[in-house]
Amino acid sequence: MLAASAHLRPGDFVAMYGELAAGRLSSARERFHALVPLIAALAQLGLIRDEVRAPMTPASAALRERLTSLALQ
């Protein structure tokens, strides 16, 4: 299964998968958390559904508010 947001940053998602495959969960988690703002922004724009599958976690309320304020500028 492929995340819709992976089409915009395929190299980052491939690197994250490589970290997972190598058993480097901490590094994979860091890579994913760097992608969360992209995923949240796409959801706020209505380009993807506002949901993620495990083991991914959704954007925090604070990040969503920050993205909204940036979009209104």
PERAQUI-V357032 format. One line per field, one symbol per residue. phi: phi as a letter, one per 20 degrees, with the letter a starting at -180 (. if undefined). Layout:
BEGIN
phi->???
END
This chain:
BEGIN
phi->.cfgfffecgfffffffgfffeneffffffffffeggffffffffmecfebcegefcffffffffffffffef
END
